[in-house]
Amino acid sequence: LLLELAKSWREGVQSEAAKAIANLSVNANVAKSVAEEGGIKILANLAKSMNRLVAEEAAGGLWNLSVGEEHKNAIAQAGGVKALVDLIFRWPNGCDGVLERAAGALANLAADDKCSMEVATAGGVHALVMLARDCKYEGVQEQAARALANLAAHGDSNNNNAAVGQEAGALEALVQLTEAPHEGVRQEAAGALWNLSFDDKNRESIAAAGGVEALVTLAQSCSNASTGLQERAAGALWGLSVSEANSIAIGREGGVPPLIALARSEAEDVHETAAGALWNLAFNPGNALRIVEEGGVPALVDLCSSSVSKMARFMAALALAYMFDGRMYDYAVMIGTSSSESTSKSISLDGARKMALDHIKAFVITFMDPQVFVAAAVSSTPTMLAQVSERARIPEAGHLRCSGAEIGRFVTMLRNPSPTLKACAAFALLQFTIPGGRHAMHHASLMQNGGEARVLRSAAAASTMPREAKIF
């Protein structure tokens, strides 16, 4: 009955029918019935109406229906994507209701890889950036930022990430929205910047637009915020810190203390992203010393030993390994902080090192199956080593992408006097090159091109190499 009413020539009836359909479609079973009865095509057509109230209610219906994964492609096939984008251009000012609904529907659709390409093709990137930049209504800002975040979330499967970054004013608008009064807007803007930072050009452009300062300020201010905002603030800093120049800037801007605080969060998603950011920051010896001075060693040690996330434990261990492989000591001596003395904040580097190495060792041991290791020590056949790899594998670690400098640092660590750091380095290199990992071929290529196979063979044969390091 409602769908029949929605086909009425009277706009008042169309509007009320579309509103009722939208409200009822919050229920998944009703949404399924609407789709089966041809309601998606009806709503997509109503979204093209020149009557704002009709278009607004139709967009609301598409927003609710697009929550269901099974309805996304049907909406696109019915012309819904173009209708929603056109709505934004038709009423760009002073029509917050229609804009929020259109942006919300596009945000849901953009979460689907195929639909996200349709959104971009229909001019959605420009439309959404326009909303993020010019609209002052928080509901519209939040949905526009969420849509841009979803558009940029598909990695290498399409070029939307780069396209969003190249849209004039996009990155500047998102950086500005991290300072918005409404928490939901800040959260979605930070999420968008996190996704966009996976692109090399975007990463540098975000920094040039003041993103480092804005995101450090956001991280400093979100101690009592939702876990969603905390995760995205830490994640955006993690993404930016892939660049060493950005990493140094984050340290200088005061990014270390809030990341340590977030690493202490009980929420797995929060402390995992904070651990990733601290791992990147710790590559730089100046940042490593800051992490020690700000009390970061106990926080990382706690993550390394007790997080339920294997990824958080892994990245915390790698951060600690960077901090105590000797480079931070050289830096501390250079600036006048002796390794046996306390730093300016009364933290003993030697004491911190012992604590870190003890927990790195304990972490690595948890991935060593005693029976398999005994057998592998006797006979390192490919079959036996495959068993070692399978028991040690951290599946999510396959998504981490390291630079040549990072891989080179772990290879150099194989020669470190510390048996614990040797084992940690071998374990890390194993994780980064296990076949099937997203970037395993990239890491293997870096090692081959750098002549690292010779170093690995030498390390595996060295009498001073601990058993677990040899096998890894």
Contacts in CASP RR format, 6 or more apart in sequence:
PFRMAT RR
TARGET T0000
AUTHOR 0000-0000-0000
METHOD contacts of the structure
MODEL  1
LLLELAKSWREGVQSEAAKAIANLSVNANVAKSVAEEGGIKILANLAKSM
NRLVAEEAAGGLWNLSVGEEHKNAIAQAGGVKALVDLIFRWPNGCDGVLE
RAAGALANLAADDKCSMEVATAGGVHALVMLARDCKYEGVQEQAARALAN
LAAHGDSNNNNAAVGQEAGALEALVQLTEAPHEGVRQEAAGALWNLSFDD
KNRESIAAAGGVEALVTLAQSCSNASTGLQERAAGALWGLSVSEANSIAI
GREGGVPPLIALARSEAEDVHETAAGALWNLAFNPGNALRIVEEGGVPAL
VDLCSSSVSKMARFMAALALAYMFDGRMYDYAVMIGTSSSESTSKSISLD
GARKMALDHIKAFVITFMDPQVFVAAAVSSTPTMLAQVSERARIPEAGHL
RCSGAEIGRFVTMLRNPSPTLKACAAFALLQFTIPGGRHAMHHASLMQNG
GEARVLRSAAAASTMPREAKIF
2 17 0 8 1.000
2 20 0 8 1.000
2 21 0 8 1.000
2 24 0 8 1.000
3 17 0 8 1.000
3 21 0 8 1.000
3 34 0 8 1.000
3 37 0 8 1.000
3 38 0 8 1.000
3 39 0 8 1.000
3 42 0 8 1.000
5 13 0 8 1.000
5 14 0 8 1.000
5 16 0 8 1.000
5 17 0 8 1.000
6 13 0 8 1.000
6 14 0 8 1.000
6 17 0 8 1.000
6 18 0 8 1.000
6 21 0 8 1.000
6 39 0 8 1.000
6 42 0 8 1.000
6 43 0 8 1.000
6 46 0 8 1.000
7 14 0 8 1.000
7 42 0 8 1.000
8 14 0 8 1.000
8 17 0 8 1.000
11 49 0 8 1.000
11 51 0 8 1.000
11 53 0 8 1.000
11 54 0 8 1.000
12 53 0 8 1.000
12 54 0 8 1.000
14 46 0 8 1.000
14 49 0 8 1.000
14 51 0 8 1.000
14 54 0 8 1.000
15 51 0 8 1.000
15 53 0 8 1.000
15 54 0 8 1.000
15 57 0 8 1.000
16 57 0 8 1.000
18 43 0 8 1.000
18 46 0 8 1.000
18 54 0 8 1.000
18 57 0 8 1.000
18 58 0 8 1.000
18 60 0 8 1.000
18 61 0 8 1.000
19 57 0 8 1.000
21 34 0 8 1.000
21 39 0 8 1.000
21 43 0 8 1.000
21 61 0 8 1.000
22 57 0 8 1.000
22 58 0 8 1.000
22 60 0 8 1.000
22 61 0 8 1.000
22 63 0 8 1.000
22 64 0 8 1.000
23 64 0 8 1.000
24 30 0 8 1.000
24 34 0 8 1.000
25 31 0 8 1.000
25 34 0 8 1.000
25 61 0 8 1.000
25 64 0 8 1.000
25 65 0 8 1.000
26 64 0 8 1.000
28 68 0 8 1.000
31 64 0 8 1.000
31 65 0 8 1.000
31 67 0 8 1.000
31 68 0 8 1.000
31 71 0 8 1.000
32 70 0 8 1.000
34 40 0 8 1.000
34 65 0 8 1.000
35 65 0 8 1.000
35 70 0 8 1.000
35 71 0 8 1.000
35 74 0 8 1.000
40 62 0 8 1.000
40 65 0 8 1.000
40 71 0 8 1.000
40 74 0 8 1.000
40 75 0 8 1.000
40 78 0 8 1.000
41 78 0 8 1.000
43 58 0 8 1.000
43 61 0 8 1.000
43 62 0 8 1.000
43 65 0 8 1.000
44 58 0 8 1.000
44 62 0 8 1.000
44 75 0 8 1.000
44 78 0 8 1.000
44 79 0 8 1.000
44 80 0 8 1.000
44 83 0 8 1.000
45 58 0 8 1.000
45 83 0 8 1.000
46 54 0 8 1.000
46 55 0 8 1.000
46 57 0 8 1.000
46 58 0 8 1.000
47 55 0 8 1.000
47 58 0 8 1.000
47 59 0 8 1.000
47 62 0 8 1.000
47 80 0 8 1.000
47 83 0 8 1.000
47 84 0 8 1.000
47 87 0 8 1.000
47 102 0 8 1.000
48 55 0 8 1.000
48 83 0 8 1.000
48 86 0 8 1.000
49 55 0 8 1.000
49 58 0 8 1.000
50 90 0 8 1.000
52 91 0 8 1.000
52 95 0 8 1.000
52 98 0 8 1.000
55 87 0 8 1.000
55 90 0 8 1.000
55 91 0 8 1.000
55 98 0 8 1.000
56 95 0 8 1.000
56 97 0 8 1.000
56 98 0 8 1.000
56 101 0 8 1.000
59 84 0 8 1.000
59 87 0 8 1.000
59 98 0 8 1.000
59 101 0 8 1.000
59 102 0 8 1.000
59 105 0 8 1.000
60 101 0 8 1.000
60 105 0 8 1.000
61 101 0 8 1.000
61 105 0 8 1.000
62 75 0 8 1.000
62 80 0 8 1.000
62 84 0 8 1.000
62 101 0 8 1.000
62 105 0 8 1.000
63 101 0 8 1.000
63 102 0 8 1.000
63 104 0 8 1.000
63 105 0 8 1.000
63 108 0 8 1.000
65 71 0 8 1.000
65 75 0 8 1.000
66 72 0 8 1.000
66 75 0 8 1.000
66 105 0 8 1.000
66 108 0 8 1.000
66 109 0 8 1.000
67 108 0 8 1.000
68 108 0 8 1.000
69 112 0 8 1.000
72 108 0 8 1.000
72 109 0 8 1.000
72 111 0 8 1.000
72 112 0 8 1.000
72 115 0 8 1.000
73 112 0 8 1.000
73 114 0 8 1.000
73 115 0 8 1.000
75 81 0 8 1.000
75 105 0 8 1.000
75 109 0 8 1.000
75 115 0 8 1.000
76 109 0 8 1.000
76 114 0 8 1.000
76 115 0 8 1.000
76 118 0 8 1.000
81 106 0 8 1.000
81 109 0 8 1.000
81 115 0 8 1.000
81 118 0 8 1.000
81 119 0 8 1.000
81 122 0 8 1.000
82 122 0 8 1.000
84 102 0 8 1.000
84 105 0 8 1.000
84 106 0 8 1.000
84 109 0 8 1.000
85 102 0 8 1.000
85 106 0 8 1.000
85 119 0 8 1.000
85 122 0 8 1.000
85 123 0 8 1.000
85 124 0 8 1.000
85 127 0 8 1.000
87 98 0 8 1.000
87 99 0 8 1.000
87 102 0 8 1.000
88 99 0 8 1.000
88 102 0 8 1.000
88 103 0 8 1.000
88 124 0 8 1.000
88 127 0 8 1.000
88 128 0 8 1.000
88 130 0 8 1.000
88 131 0 8 1.000
89 127 0 8 1.000
91 98 0 8 1.000
91 99 0 8 1.000
92 99 0 8 1.000
92 130 0 8 1.000
92 131 0 8 1.000
92 134 0 8 1.000
93 134 0 8 1.000
96 135 0 8 1.000
96 137 0 8 1.000
96 139 0 8 1.000
96 140 0 8 1.000
97 140 0 8 1.000
99 131 0 8 1.000
99 135 0 8 1.000
99 137 0 8 1.000
99 140 0 8 1.000
100 137 0 8 1.000
100 139 0 8 1.000
100 140 0 8 1.000
100 143 0 8 1.000
103 128 0 8 1.000
103 131 0 8 1.000
103 140 0 8 1.000
103 143 0 8 1.000
103 144 0 8 1.000
103 146 0 8 1.000
103 147 0 8 1.000
104 143 0 8 1.000
104 146 0 8 1.000
104 147 0 8 1.000
106 119 0 8 1.000
106 124 0 8 1.000
106 128 0 8 1.000
106 143 0 8 1.000
106 147 0 8 1.000
107 143 0 8 1.000
107 144 0 8 1.000
107 146 0 8 1.000
107 147 0 8 1.000
107 149 0 8 1.000
107 150 0 8 1.000
108 150 0 8 1.000
109 115 0 8 1.000
109 116 0 8 1.000
109 118 0 8 1.000
109 119 0 8 1.000
110 116 0 8 1.000
110 119 0 8 1.000
110 147 0 8 1.000
110 150 0 8 1.000
110 151 0 8 1.000
111 150 0 8 1.000
111 153 0 8 1.000
113 154 0 8 1.000
113 157 0 8 1.000
113 158 0 8 1.000
116 150 0 8 1.000
116 151 0 8 1.000
116 154 0 8 1.000
116 158 0 8 1.000
116 160 0 8 1.000
117 158 0 8 1.000
117 160 0 8 1.000
119 125 0 8 1.000
119 147 0 8 1.000
119 151 0 8 1.000
120 151 0 8 1.000
120 158 0 8 1.000
120 160 0 8 1.000
120 163 0 8 1.000
125 148 0 8 1.000
125 151 0 8 1.000
125 160 0 8 1.000
125 163 0 8 1.000
125 164 0 8 1.000
125 167 0 8 1.000
125 170 0 8 1.000
126 167 0 8 1.000
128 144 0 8 1.000
128 147 0 8 1.000
128 148 0 8 1.000
128 151 0 8 1.000
129 144 0 8 1.000
129 148 0 8 1.000
129 164 0 8 1.000
129 167 0 8 1.000
129 168 0 8 1.000
129 169 0 8 1.000
129 170 0 8 1.000
129 173 0 8 1.000
131 140 0 8 1.000
131 141 0 8 1.000
131 144 0 8 1.000
132 141 0 8 1.000
132 144 0 8 1.000
132 145 0 8 1.000
132 148 0 8 1.000
132 170 0 8 1.000
132 173 0 8 1.000
132 174 0 8 1.000
132 177 0 8 1.000
132 189 0 8 1.000
133 169 0 8 1.000
133 170 0 8 1.000
133 172 0 8 1.000
133 173 0 8 1.000
135 141 0 8 1.000
135 144 0 8 1.000
138 180 0 8 1.000
138 181 0 8 1.000
138 182 0 8 1.000
138 184 0 8 1.000
138 185 0 8 1.000
139 182 0 8 1.000
139 185 0 8 1.000
141 177 0 8 1.000
141 180 0 8 1.000
141 182 0 8 1.000
141 185 0 8 1.000
142 182 0 8 1.000
142 184 0 8 1.000
142 185 0 8 1.000
142 188 0 8 1.000
143 188 0 8 1.000
145 174 0 8 1.000
145 177 0 8 1.000
145 185 0 8 1.000
145 188 0 8 1.000
145 189 0 8 1.000
145 191 0 8 1.000
145 192 0 8 1.000
146 188 0 8 1.000
146 192 0 8 1.000
148 164 0 8 1.000
148 170 0 8 1.000
148 174 0 8 1.000
148 192 0 8 1.000
149 188 0 8 1.000
149 191 0 8 1.000
149 192 0 8 1.000
149 194 0 8 1.000
149 195 0 8 1.000
151 160 0 8 1.000
151 161 0 8 1.000
151 163 0 8 1.000
151 164 0 8 1.000
152 160 0 8 1.000
152 161 0 8 1.000
152 164 0 8 1.000
152 165 0 8 1.000
152 192 0 8 1.000
152 195 0 8 1.000
152 196 0 8 1.000
152 198 0 8 1.000
153 161 0 8 1.000
153 195 0 8 1.000
154 160 0 8 1.000
154 161 0 8 1.000
155 161 0 8 1.000
155 198 0 8 1.000
161 195 0 8 1.000
161 196 0 8 1.000
161 198 0 8 1.000
161 199 0 8 1.000
161 202 0 8 1.000
162 199 0 8 1.000
162 201 0 8 1.000
162 202 0 8 1.000
164 170 0 8 1.000
164 192 0 8 1.000
164 196 0 8 1.000
164 202 0 8 1.000
165 171 0 8 1.000
165 196 0 8 1.000
165 199 0 8 1.000
165 201 0 8 1.000
165 202 0 8 1.000
165 205 0 8 1.000
171 193 0 8 1.000
171 196 0 8 1.000
171 202 0 8 1.000
171 205 0 8 1.000
171 206 0 8 1.000
171 209 0 8 1.000
172 209 0 8 1.000
174 189 0 8 1.000
174 192 0 8 1.000
174 193 0 8 1.000
174 196 0 8 1.000
175 189 0 8 1.000
175 193 0 8 1.000
175 206 0 8 1.000
175 209 0 8 1.000
175 210 0 8 1.000
175 211 0 8 1.000
175 214 0 8 1.000
176 214 0 8 1.000
177 185 0 8 1.000
177 186 0 8 1.000
177 188 0 8 1.000
177 189 0 8 1.000
178 186 0 8 1.000
178 189 0 8 1.000
178 190 0 8 1.000
178 193 0 8 1.000
178 211 0 8 1.000
178 214 0 8 1.000
178 215 0 8 1.000
178 217 0 8 1.000
178 218 0 8 1.000
179 186 0 8 1.000
179 214 0 8 1.000
179 217 0 8 1.000
179 218 0 8 1.000
180 186 0 8 1.000
180 189 0 8 1.000
183 225 0 8 1.000
183 226 0 8 1.000
183 229 0 8 1.000
184 229 0 8 1.000
186 218 0 8 1.000
186 222 0 8 1.000
186 229 0 8 1.000
187 225 0 8 1.000
187 226 0 8 1.000
187 228 0 8 1.000
187 229 0 8 1.000
187 232 0 8 1.000
188 232 0 8 1.000
190 215 0 8 1.000
190 218 0 8 1.000
190 229 0 8 1.000
190 232 0 8 1.000
190 233 0 8 1.000
190 235 0 8 1.000
190 236 0 8 1.000
191 232 0 8 1.000
191 235 0 8 1.000
191 236 0 8 1.000
193 206 0 8 1.000
193 211 0 8 1.000
193 215 0 8 1.000
193 236 0 8 1.000
193 240 0 8 1.000
194 232 0 8 1.000
194 235 0 8 1.000
194 236 0 8 1.000
194 238 0 8 1.000
194 239 0 8 1.000
196 202 0 8 1.000
196 203 0 8 1.000
196 206 0 8 1.000
197 203 0 8 1.000
197 206 0 8 1.000
197 236 0 8 1.000
197 239 0 8 1.000
197 240 0 8 1.000
197 242 0 8 1.000
198 239 0 8 1.000
203 239 0 8 1.000
203 240 0 8 1.000
203 242 0 8 1.000
203 243 0 8 1.000
203 246 0 8 1.000
204 243 0 8 1.000
204 246 0 8 1.000
206 212 0 8 1.000
206 240 0 8 1.000
207 240 0 8 1.000
207 243 0 8 1.000
207 245 0 8 1.000
207 246 0 8 1.000
207 249 0 8 1.000
211 240 0 8 1.000
212 240 0 8 1.000
212 246 0 8 1.000
212 249 0 8 1.000
212 250 0 8 1.000
212 253 0 8 1.000
213 253 0 8 1.000
215 233 0 8 1.000
215 236 0 8 1.000
215 237 0 8 1.000
215 240 0 8 1.000
216 237 0 8 1.000
216 250 0 8 1.000
216 253 0 8 1.000
216 254 0 8 1.000
216 255 0 8 1.000
216 258 0 8 1.000
218 229 0 8 1.000
218 233 0 8 1.000
218 236 0 8 1.000
219 233 0 8 1.000
219 234 0 8 1.000
219 237 0 8 1.000
219 255 0 8 1.000
219 258 0 8 1.000
219 259 0 8 1.000
219 262 0 8 1.000
220 254 0 8 1.000
220 255 0 8 1.000
220 257 0 8 1.000
220 258 0 8 1.000
222 229 0 8 1.000
222 230 0 8 1.000
222 233 0 8 1.000
222 258 0 8 1.000
223 258 0 8 1.000
223 261 0 8 1.000
227 265 0 8 1.000
227 267 0 8 1.000
227 269 0 8 1.000
227 270 0 8 1.000
228 269 0 8 1.000
228 270 0 8 1.000
230 262 0 8 1.000
230 265 0 8 1.000
230 267 0 8 1.000
230 270 0 8 1.000
231 267 0 8 1.000
231 269 0 8 1.000
231 270 0 8 1.000
231 273 0 8 1.000
232 273 0 8 1.000
233 258 0 8 1.000
233 262 0 8 1.000
234 259 0 8 1.000
234 262 0 8 1.000
234 270 0 8 1.000
234 273 0 8 1.000
234 274 0 8 1.000
234 276 0 8 1.000
234 277 0 8 1.000
235 273 0 8 1.000
235 276 0 8 1.000
235 277 0 8 1.000
237 250 0 8 1.000
237 255 0 8 1.000
237 259 0 8 1.000
237 277 0 8 1.000
238 273 0 8 1.000
238 274 0 8 1.000
238 276 0 8 1.000
238 277 0 8 1.000
238 280 0 8 1.000
239 277 0 8 1.000
239 280 0 8 1.000
240 246 0 8 1.000
240 247 0 8 1.000
240 250 0 8 1.000
241 247 0 8 1.000
241 250 0 8 1.000
241 277 0 8 1.000
241 280 0 8 1.000
241 281 0 8 1.000
242 280 0 8 1.000
242 403 0 8 1.000
244 283 0 8 1.000
244 284 0 8 1.000
244 405 0 8 1.000
247 280 0 8 1.000
247 281 0 8 1.000
247 283 0 8 1.000
247 284 0 8 1.000
247 287 0 8 1.000
248 284 0 8 1.000
248 286 0 8 1.000
248 287 0 8 1.000
250 256 0 8 1.000
250 277 0 8 1.000
250 281 0 8 1.000
250 287 0 8 1.000
251 281 0 8 1.000
251 287 0 8 1.000
251 290 0 8 1.000
256 278 0 8 1.000
256 281 0 8 1.000
256 287 0 8 1.000
256 290 0 8 1.000
256 291 0 8 1.000
256 294 0 8 1.000
256 296 0 8 1.000
257 294 0 8 1.000
259 274 0 8 1.000
259 277 0 8 1.000
259 278 0 8 1.000
259 281 0 8 1.000
260 274 0 8 1.000
260 278 0 8 1.000
260 291 0 8 1.000
260 294 0 8 1.000
260 295 0 8 1.000
260 296 0 8 1.000
260 299 0 8 1.000
262 270 0 8 1.000
262 271 0 8 1.000
262 273 0 8 1.000
262 274 0 8 1.000
263 271 0 8 1.000
263 274 0 8 1.000
263 275 0 8 1.000
263 278 0 8 1.000
263 296 0 8 1.000
263 299 0 8 1.000
263 300 0 8 1.000
263 303 0 8 1.000
263 316 0 8 1.000
264 271 0 8 1.000
264 299 0 8 1.000
264 302 0 8 1.000
265 271 0 8 1.000
265 274 0 8 1.000
268 307 0 8 1.000
268 308 0 8 1.000
268 309 0 8 1.000
268 312 0 8 1.000
271 303 0 8 1.000
271 307 0 8 1.000
271 309 0 8 1.000
271 312 0 8 1.000
272 307 0 8 1.000
272 309 0 8 1.000
272 311 0 8 1.000
272 312 0 8 1.000
272 315 0 8 1.000
275 300 0 8 1.000
275 303 0 8 1.000
275 307 0 8 1.000
275 311 0 8 1.000
275 312 0 8 1.000
275 315 0 8 1.000
275 316 0 8 1.000
275 319 0 8 1.000
276 315 0 8 1.000
276 319 0 8 1.000
278 291 0 8 1.000
278 296 0 8 1.000
278 300 0 8 1.000
278 315 0 8 1.000
278 316 0 8 1.000
278 319 0 8 1.000
279 315 0 8 1.000
279 316 0 8 1.000
279 318 0 8 1.000
279 319 0 8 1.000
279 322 0 8 1.000
281 287 0 8 1.000
281 288 0 8 1.000
281 290 0 8 1.000
281 291 0 8 1.000
281 319 0 8 1.000
282 288 0 8 1.000
282 291 0 8 1.000
282 319 0 8 1.000
282 320 0 8 1.000
282 322 0 8 1.000
282 323 0 8 1.000
283 322 0 8 1.000
283 405 0 8 1.000
283 406 0 8 1.000
283 409 0 8 1.000
285 327 0 8 1.000
285 328 0 8 1.000
285 330 0 8 1.000
285 331 0 8 1.000
285 332 0 8 1.000
286 328 0 8 1.000
286 331 0 8 1.000
288 322 0 8 1.000
288 323 0 8 1.000
288 327 0 8 1.000
288 328 0 8 1.000
288 331 0 8 1.000
289 328 0 8 1.000
289 331 0 8 1.000
289 332 0 8 1.000
289 337 0 8 1.000
289 343 0 8 1.000
291 297 0 8 1.000
291 300 0 8 1.000
291 319 0 8 1.000
291 323 0 8 1.000
292 323 0 8 1.000
292 328 0 8 1.000
292 343 0 8 1.000
292 347 0 8 1.000
292 349 0 8 1.000
292 352 0 8 1.000
293 343 0 8 1.000
293 344 0 8 1.000
293 345 0 8 1.000
293 347 0 8 1.000
294 345 0 8 1.000
295 345 0 8 1.000
295 347 0 8 1.000
297 320 0 8 1.000
297 323 0 8 1.000
297 347 0 8 1.000
297 352 0 8 1.000
297 355 0 8 1.000
297 356 0 8 1.000
298 355 0 8 1.000
300 316 0 8 1.000
300 319 0 8 1.000
300 320 0 8 1.000
300 356 0 8 1.000
301 316 0 8 1.000
301 320 0 8 1.000
301 355 0 8 1.000
301 356 0 8 1.000
301 359 0 8 1.000
303 312 0 8 1.000
303 313 0 8 1.000
303 316 0 8 1.000
304 313 0 8 1.000
304 316 0 8 1.000
304 317 0 8 1.000
304 320 0 8 1.000
304 359 0 8 1.000
304 360 0 8 1.000
304 362 0 8 1.000
304 363 0 8 1.000
305 313 0 8 1.000
305 359 0 8 1.000
305 362 0 8 1.000
305 363 0 8 1.000
307 313 0 8 1.000
307 316 0 8 1.000
310 394 0 8 1.000
310 396 0 8 1.000
311 394 0 8 1.000
311 396 0 8 1.000
311 397 0 8 1.000
313 363 0 8 1.000
314 363 0 8 1.000
314 394 0 8 1.000
314 397 0 8 1.000
314 431 0 8 1.000
317 359 0 8 1.000
317 360 0 8 1.000
317 363 0 8 1.000
317 364 0 8 1.000
317 424 0 8 1.000
318 424 0 8 1.000
318 428 0 8 1.000
320 356 0 8 1.000
320 357 0 8 1.000
320 359 0 8 1.000
320 360 0 8 1.000
321 360 0 8 1.000
321 413 0 8 1.000
321 421 0 8 1.000
321 424 0 8 1.000
321 425 0 8 1.000
321 428 0 8 1.000
322 328 0 8 1.000
322 409 0 8 1.000
323 356 0 8 1.000
324 352 0 8 1.000
324 353 0 8 1.000
324 356 0 8 1.000
324 357 0 8 1.000
324 418 0 8 1.000
324 421 0 8 1.000
325 409 0 8 1.000
325 412 0 8 1.000
325 413 0 8 1.000
325 416 0 8 1.000
325 418 0 8 1.000
325 421 0 8 1.000
326 416 0 8 1.000
328 349 0 8 1.000
329 339 0 8 1.000
329 349 0 8 1.000
332 338 0 8 1.000
332 339 0 8 1.000
332 343 0 8 1.000
332 349 0 8 1.000
333 339 0 8 1.000
337 343 0 8 1.000
337 344 0 8 1.000
337 349 0 8 1.000
339 349 0 8 1.000
339 350 0 8 1.000
340 349 0 8 1.000
340 350 0 8 1.000
341 348 0 8 1.000
342 348 0 8 1.000
343 349 0 8 1.000
357 418 0 8 1.000
357 420 0 8 1.000
357 421 0 8 1.000
360 420 0 8 1.000
360 421 0 8 1.000
360 424 0 8 1.000
361 420 0 8 1.000
361 423 0 8 1.000
363 424 0 8 1.000
364 420 0 8 1.000
364 423 0 8 1.000
364 424 0 8 1.000
364 427 0 8 1.000
364 468 0 8 1.000
365 468 0 8 1.000
367 391 0 8 1.000
367 392 0 8 1.000
367 427 0 8 1.000
368 391 0 8 1.000
368 392 0 8 1.000
368 468 0 8 1.000
369 387 0 8 1.000
369 388 0 8 1.000
369 391 0 8 1.000
372 384 0 8 1.000
372 387 0 8 1.000
372 388 0 8 1.000
372 391 0 8 1.000
373 388 0 8 1.000
373 467 0 8 1.000
373 468 0 8 1.000
373 471 0 8 1.000
375 384 0 8 1.000
376 384 0 8 1.000
376 385 0 8 1.000
376 387 0 8 1.000
376 388 0 8 1.000
376 471 0 8 1.000
377 467 0 8 1.000
377 470 0 8 1.000
377 471 0 8 1.000
380 471 0 8 1.000
385 471 0 8 1.000
388 471 0 8 1.000
388 472 0 8 1.000
389 430 0 8 1.000
389 434 0 8 1.000
392 427 0 8 1.000
392 430 0 8 1.000
392 431 0 8 1.000
392 472 0 8 1.000
393 431 0 8 1.000
393 434 0 8 1.000
394 431 0 8 1.000
397 431 0 8 1.000
397 432 0 8 1.000
398 431 0 8 1.000
398 432 0 8 1.000
398 434 0 8 1.000
398 436 0 8 1.000
398 437 0 8 1.000
398 438 0 8 1.000
398 439 0 8 1.000
398 440 0 8 1.000
399 437 0 8 1.000
399 438 0 8 1.000
399 439 0 8 1.000
400 431 0 8 1.000
400 432 0 8 1.000
400 439 0 8 1.000
401 438 0 8 1.000
401 439 0 8 1.000
401 442 0 8 1.000
402 432 0 8 1.000
402 439 0 8 1.000
402 443 0 8 1.000
402 446 0 8 1.000
404 446 0 8 1.000
407 429 0 8 1.000
407 432 0 8 1.000
407 443 0 8 1.000
407 446 0 8 1.000
407 447 0 8 1.000
407 452 0 8 1.000
408 446 0 8 1.000
408 452 0 8 1.000
410 425 0 8 1.000
410 428 0 8 1.000
410 429 0 8 1.000
410 432 0 8 1.000
411 425 0 8 1.000
411 429 0 8 1.000
411 447 0 8 1.000
411 452 0 8 1.000
411 455 0 8 1.000
411 456 0 8 1.000
413 421 0 8 1.000
413 422 0 8 1.000
413 424 0 8 1.000
413 425 0 8 1.000
414 422 0 8 1.000
414 425 0 8 1.000
414 426 0 8 1.000
414 455 0 8 1.000
414 456 0 8 1.000
414 459 0 8 1.000
414 465 0 8 1.000
414 469 0 8 1.000
415 422 0 8 1.000
415 455 0 8 1.000
415 459 0 8 1.000
416 422 0 8 1.000
416 425 0 8 1.000
419 466 0 8 1.000
419 469 0 8 1.000
422 459 0 8 1.000
422 465 0 8 1.000
422 466 0 8 1.000
422 469 0 8 1.000
423 466 0 8 1.000
423 468 0 8 1.000
423 469 0 8 1.000
423 472 0 8 1.000
425 469 0 8 1.000
426 459 0 8 1.000
426 468 0 8 1.000
426 469 0 8 1.000
426 470 0 8 1.000
426 472 0 8 1.000
427 468 0 8 1.000
427 469 0 8 1.000
427 472 0 8 1.000
429 443 0 8 1.000
429 447 0 8 1.000
429 456 0 8 1.000
429 472 0 8 1.000
430 472 0 8 1.000
432 439 0 8 1.000
432 440 0 8 1.000
432 443 0 8 1.000
433 440 0 8 1.000
433 443 0 8 1.000
433 444 0 8 1.000
433 447 0 8 1.000
434 440 0 8 1.000
446 452 0 8 1.000
447 453 0 8 1.000
447 456 0 8 1.000
459 465 0 8 1.000
459 469 0 8 1.000
459 470 0 8 1.000
460 470 0 8 1.000
462 470 0 8 1.000
END
